[in-house]
Amino acid sequence: MIRVVALYKQPEDVDGFMRHYEEVHTPLVRKVPGLAGLEVTRITADAFGGEAPYFLMAVMTYPDRETFDAAMRSEENRAVAKDLMSFARGLVTVMVGEDVE
């Protein structure tokens, strides 16, 4: 399983950010071919009760490397990346990982 993890820092305008994320960005992500799952988590605190360095986490899953590579080359994914930079530049860190057996 390949996972793409996007961690978002606290935006200045939370309501505007969430509106765009839910109404524009998430529908674009769901169109990416091969996407097996999308989980979005609102971060409320760090594990020790302090303020978390992130506001939101999204995890997108792909069944294998071949599907992931094709998805990343797709027009739909290019639309996701363009949109991401339009509203989250400077706020988002995106990482790719593979499950460990």
Summary of the structure (lengths in Angstrom):
residues: 101
radius of gyration: 14.0
end to end distance: 10.3
largest distance: 41.3
contacts: 261
relative contact order: 0.31
helix: 39%
strand: 27%
